[in-house]
Amino acid sequence: MFDAFIGGLFLVLQGKSFLFLLIGVAIGFWVGILPGLGGGATLALMMPFIYNMTPQEAFPFLLGMHSVVATTGDITSVLFGIPGEPTTLATIVDGYPMTKKGEAGRALGAVLMSSLVGAVFGALFLAVSIPVVRPLVLALGSPEMFMVTVLGLTCIATLSSQGKGGLFKGLLIGGFGFLCSMIGQDSQAGILRFTFGSLYLWDGLSVIPVMIGLFAIPEIVDLAVRGTGIAGDVAFGKLGKGVKEGVIDTFRHFWLTIRCSAIGAVIGIIPGVGGGVSQWMSYAHATQSAKTLEERDGFGKGDVRGVLGPGASNNSKEGANLIPTIAFGVPASVGMAILLGAFLVLGIVPGPDMLTKHLTLTYSMVWTIVIANLITVPICLLFIDQLAKLTTIRGNLIIPFILLLCFIGAYSSNNSIGDLIVVLIFGGIGCFLMRFRWPRPPFILGFILGSLAEGYLFTSTLRYGANWLYRPKVIIIFLIIVAFAMHPYIQKKRLMKQGGGK
């Protein structure tokens, strides 16, 4: 096995393979920065180019591109408050407030270095887990998957428990997100729900226009009202100087970064749950690392730990996503589903052969993820000063450009005018929530998990009736859910006790 591990490295570093890796990294760099296009869509666009490639050339090209998208997507999220990727949304919650305080360099340094740590962790997790993970994933049926989605929903309590009435508001907004996820054709019964006679709504609401409207539009309105640059009146020369501090923050909170990487890796193994869920769970865990009430209240206002957690989780899940795809041909995400198509195009069948006959190729994928991020992160760090200076441009000059990015990103998800209307509608909702200080993250969590929970619940009930409630693994996950749900209250009482009851 060690020979295959080293052989995988030499496979990636061969002349043509390494050249295609660099080309993939270059494409992924710009795709990640541009909002809305997405790693999955880019993989689909690049598929025709692999027909004349060998597997040793095609996978460094495709996987190098896909793994870098997750890294550079955080740059747009931090600088402009626009999610570069659907999975980089949680980074905005603290990353963009840091930018508005003039700490763009520190935020970018932190998110890029934590992304590198997460990518390496995820690749190592892939390397050691492939032989042993098959029984674990096969043991999770639809009842266990439903409970995992409910576990993700418990993060709403952590994401919204700050401030007076925070939990009630969070649950209400999360429920609204859950309701919006039900729009469209019911995948089980084929019944149309909340479509109001619109053909566009038959497929439901796309997550990208919803996210851009809810998070980006309110910030653009706020920028227009303030009449300054994104970073306010911070001195021009100070913007990129926190890069070193951001890198140090990653190692100052190293165990938090590792724990969040582990969360991303574990959630990444589970097919269909998605990177957005792992990011929000990591962000929720990061808020739980607060040692005082004052620290906890700082989340959402520019706490670097709120950047480190999602950054690490977002990249560690990439390596973990490959595990079910390689081991038994079950794609864990949209990107992995397209990569599975590449396997078939190249005449490779995922399954036991990937752990025996093609083991060297399998380990070359591990090295591809590591090397792609080792190339991308230093390049990004070198140009952070220039990137951070974009935040000093006056609002009236940069707002048209940001709006253009928003609408291009939204339109590219379905190539429909309806996407632009959704952006405007949810932009209005986002402005309302921001104006009256209602939390926005619970909506996205409810929206993402709603359709997943519905599908798993329907399948569980259809196959097992009510008996699935008594399955041992379901009971174990339920106890974990109770612990997660109670933790914010226990932590708050502990912090109040330590602070003298304030």
Residue pairs with C-beta under 8 A, 6 or more apart in sequence:
1 359
4 359
4 360
4 362
4 363
5 127
5 363
5 366
7 360
7 363
7 364
8 360
8 361
8 362
8 363
8 364
8 365
8 366
8 367
9 363
9 364
9 367
11 17
11 56
11 360
11 361
11 364
11 367
12 18
12 21
12 60
12 364
12 367
12 368
12 371
14 56
16 57
17 56
17 57
17 60
17 364
18 60
20 53
20 57
20 58
20 60
20 61
20 64
21 60
21 61
21 64
21 368
21 371
21 372
22 64
22 375
23 61
24 46
24 60
24 61
24 62
24 63
24 64
24 65
24 66
24 68
24 372
25 64
25 65
25 68
25 372
25 375
25 376
27 42
27 46
27 65
28 39
28 42
28 64
28 65
28 66
28 67
28 68
28 69
28 72
28 372
28 376
29 68
29 72
29 376
29 379
30 72
31 37
31 38
31 39
31 42
31 65
31 69
31 72
32 39
32 68
32 69
32 70
32 71
32 72
32 73
32 74
32 75
32 76
32 84
32 85
33 72
33 73
33 75
33 76
33 84
34 76
34 84
34 405
34 408
34 409
35 76
35 82
35 83
35 84
35 85
35 208
35 212
35 216
35 405
35 406
35 408
35 409
36 208
36 212
36 408
36 409
36 410
36 411
36 412
36 413
37 409
37 412
38 69
38 85
38 86
38 208
38 334
38 413
39 65
39 66
39 69
39 70
39 85
39 335
40 333
40 334
40 335
40 337
40 338
41 412
42 65
42 66
42 69
43 62
43 65
43 66
43 335
43 338
43 339
43 342
44 338
46 61
46 62
46 65
47 338
47 341
47 342
47 345
49 61
50 57
50 58
50 61
50 62
50 342
50 345
50 346
51 345
53 61
53 346
54 346
55 346
55 348
55 358
55 361
56 361
56 364
58 342
58 346
59 342
59 361
59 364
59 365
59 368
60 364
60 368
62 339
62 342
63 339
63 365
63 368
63 369
63 372
64 368
64 371
64 372
66 318
66 335
66 339
67 119
67 315
67 318
67 368
67 369
67 372
67 373
68 372
68 373
68 376
69 85
70 85
70 87
70 88
70 115
70 275
70 314
70 315
70 318
71 112
71 115
71 116
71 119
71 315
71 373
71 376
71 377
71 380
72 84
72 376
72 380
73 83
73 84
73 85
73 87
73 88
73 314
74 84
74 88
74 91
74 95
74 108
74 111
74 112
74 115
74 311
74 314
75 84
75 108
75 111
75 112
75 380
75 387
76 82
76 83
76 84
76 88
76 405
77 83
77 84
77 88
77 89
77 91
77 92
77 95
77 96
78 91
78 92
78 95
78 96
78 98
78 99
78 104
78 107
78 108
78 111
78 307
79 99
79 104
79 108
79 230
79 387
79 388
79 390
79 391
80 96
80 216
80 219
80 230
80 402
80 405
81 92
81 96
81 99
81 215
81 216
81 219
82 92
82 212
82 215
82 216
82 402
82 405
82 406
82 409
83 89
83 91
83 92
83 208
83 211
83 212
83 215
83 216
86 207
86 208
86 211
86 275
86 276
87 274
87 275
87 276
87 279
87 314
87 317
88 279
88 310
88 314
89 211
89 215
89 276
89 279
89 444
90 276
90 279
90 280
90 282
90 283
90 306
90 309
90 310
90 441
91 111
91 279
91 307
91 310
91 311
91 314
92 215
93 283
93 299
93 300
93 306
93 441
94 107
94 299
94 300
94 301
94 302
94 303
94 304
94 305
94 306
94 307
95 107
95 111
95 306
95 307
96 219
97 300
97 301
97 302
98 104
98 106
98 107
98 302
98 304
98 307
99 107
99 230
99 231
99 391
100 230
100 231
100 232
100 302
101 231
101 232
101 234
101 302
102 231
102 232
102 234
102 235
102 238
102 239
103 242
103 302
104 230
104 231
104 239
104 240
104 242
104 387
104 388
104 391
105 239
105 240
105 241
105 242
105 243
105 245
105 246
105 384
105 385
105 388
106 242
106 243
106 245
106 246
106 249
106 304
107 242
107 246
107 304
107 307
108 243
108 246
108 380
108 384
108 387
108 388
109 242
109 243
109 244
109 245
109 246
109 247
109 249
109 381
109 384
110 246
110 247
110 249
110 250
110 304
110 307
110 308
110 311
111 246
111 307
111 308
111 310
111 311
112 246
112 311
112 377
112 380
112 381
112 384
113 246
113 247
113 250
113 377
113 381
114 250
114 257
114 260
114 307
114 308
114 309
114 311
114 312
115 311
115 312
115 314
115 315
115 373
115 377
116 315
116 373
116 374
116 377
117 250
117 254
117 257
117 258
117 261
117 312
118 257
118 260
118 261
118 264
118 311
118 312
118 313
118 314
118 315
118 316
119 315
119 316
119 318
119 319
119 369
119 370
119 372
119 373
120 370
120 373
121 258
121 261
121 262
121 265
121 312
121 316
121 319
122 261
122 264
122 265
122 268
122 315
122 316
122 317
122 318
122 319
122 320
122 369
123 319
123 366
123 367
123 369
123 370
124 319
124 366
125 265
125 316
125 319
125 320
126 319
126 320
126 322
126 323
126 365
126 366
126 369
127 363
127 366
129 269
129 320
129 323
130 323
130 326
130 327
130 354
130 355
130 362
131 355
133 269
133 323
133 324
133 327
134 327
134 328
136 269
137 269
137 270
137 271
137 323
137 324
137 327
137 328
137 330
138 328
139 473
140 148
140 270
140 473
141 460
141 471
142 456
142 459
142 460
142 463
142 468
143 456
143 460
143 464
143 468
143 469
143 471
143 473
143 474
144 471
144 473
144 474
144 477
145 270
145 272
145 273
145 452
145 456
146 453
146 456
146 457
146 460
147 474
147 477
147 478
147 481
148 270
148 273
148 477
149 273
149 277
149 449
149 452
149 453
149 456
150 453
150 481
151 477
151 480
151 481
151 484
152 273
152 277
152 280
152 281
152 445
152 449
153 174
153 445
153 446
153 449
153 453
154 481
154 484
154 485
155 280
155 281
155 283
155 284
155 445
155 484
156 170
156 171
156 174
156 442
156 445
156 446
157 167
157 170
157 171
157 484
157 485
157 488
158 284
158 287
158 288
158 484
158 487
158 488
159 170
159 280
159 283
159 284
159 287
159 439
159 441
159 442
159 445
160 166
160 167
160 169
160 170
160 171
160 173
160 174
160 439
160 441
160 442
161 167
161 170
161 488
161 489
161 492
162 296
162 297
162 299
162 300
163 297
163 437
166 439
169 438
169 439
170 439
170 442
171 442
173 433
173 438
173 439
173 440
173 442
173 443
173 446
174 442
174 443
174 445
174 446
175 446
176 443
176 446
177 442
177 443
177 444
177 445
177 446
177 447
177 448
177 450
178 446
178 447
178 449
178 450
178 453
179 446
179 450
180 205
180 210
180 443
180 446
180 447
180 450
181 204
181 205
181 446
181 447
181 448
181 449
181 450
181 451
181 454
182 193
182 194
182 450
182 451
182 454
183 193
183 194
183 195
183 201
183 204
183 205
184 192
184 193
184 194
184 195
184 201
184 202
184 203
184 204
184 205
185 191
185 192
185 193
185 195
185 202
185 203
185 204
186 192
186 193
187 451
187 455
188 454
188 455
188 458
192 202
194 201
195 201
195 202
198 418
200 416
200 418
201 418
203 414
204 451
205 422
205 447
206 413
206 414
206 419
206 422
207 276
207 447
207 448
208 409
208 410
208 412
208 413
208 419
209 410
209 413
209 419
209 420
209 422
209 423
209 426
210 422
210 426
210 444
210 447
211 444
212 406
212 409
212 410
212 423
212 426
213 410
213 422
213 423
213 424
213 425
213 426
213 427
213 429
213 430
214 426
214 427
214 429
214 430
214 433
214 440
214 443
214 444
215 430
215 440
216 402
216 406
216 427
217 406
217 423
217 424
217 426
217 427
217 428
217 430
217 431
218 427
218 430
218 431
218 433
218 434
220 399
220 402
220 403
220 406
221 427
221 431
222 434
223 230
223 395
223 398
223 399
224 395
224 396
224 399
226 232
226 395
227 394
227 395
227 396
228 394
228 395
229 391
229 392
229 393
229 394
229 395
229 398
230 390
230 391
230 392
230 393
230 395
230 398
231 239
231 388
231 391
231 392
234 392
236 389
236 392
239 385
239 388
239 389
239 391
239 392
240 384
240 385
240 386
240 387
240 388
240 389
243 381
243 384
243 385
246 304
247 381
249 304
249 308
250 257
250 308
253 289
253 304
253 305
253 308
256 285
256 286
256 289
256 305
256 308
256 309
257 308
257 309
257 312
258 312
259 285
260 282
260 285
260 286
260 308
260 309
260 310
260 312
260 313
260 316
261 312
261 313
261 315
261 316
262 316
263 278
263 281
263 282
263 285
263 313
264 275
264 278
264 279
264 282
264 312
264 313
264 314
264 315
264 316
264 317
264 320
265 316
265 317
265 319
265 320
266 320
267 273
267 277
267 278
267 281
267 313
267 317
267 320
268 275
268 278
268 316
268 317
268 318
268 319
268 320
268 321
268 323
268 332
269 320
269 321
269 323
269 324
269 332
270 332
271 324
271 330
271 331
271 332
272 332
272 452
273 332
273 452
274 333
274 448
275 313
275 314
275 317
275 321
275 333
276 444
276 448
277 445
277 448
277 449
278 313
278 314
278 317
279 310
279 313
279 314
280 310
280 441
280 444
280 445
281 313
282 309
282 310
282 312
282 313
283 306
283 309
283 310
283 441
285 309
286 299
286 305
286 306
286 308
286 309
286 310
287 296
287 299
287 305
287 306
288 487
288 488
288 491
289 305
290 296
290 298
290 299
290 491
290 495
291 495
291 498
292 495
292 498
292 499
293 492
293 495
293 496
293 499
293 502
295 303
296 491
296 492
296 495
299 305
299 306
300 306
315 373
318 369
319 366
319 369
320 332
321 331
321 332
321 333
321 335
321 336
322 332
322 336
322 365
323 332
324 330
324 331
324 332
324 336
325 331
325 332
325 336
325 339
325 340
325 350
326 350
326 354
326 355
326 362
326 365
327 350
327 351
327 354
327 355
328 350
328 351
329 340
329 343
329 349
329 350
329 351
331 337
331 339
331 340
340 350
343 349
343 350
348 354
348 358
348 361
354 361
354 362
355 362
380 387
390 398
406 423
407 420
407 423
410 419
410 420
410 422
410 423
411 417
411 419
411 420
413 419
430 440
432 438
433 439
433 440
433 443
434 440
460 468
461 468
464 471
468 474
496 502
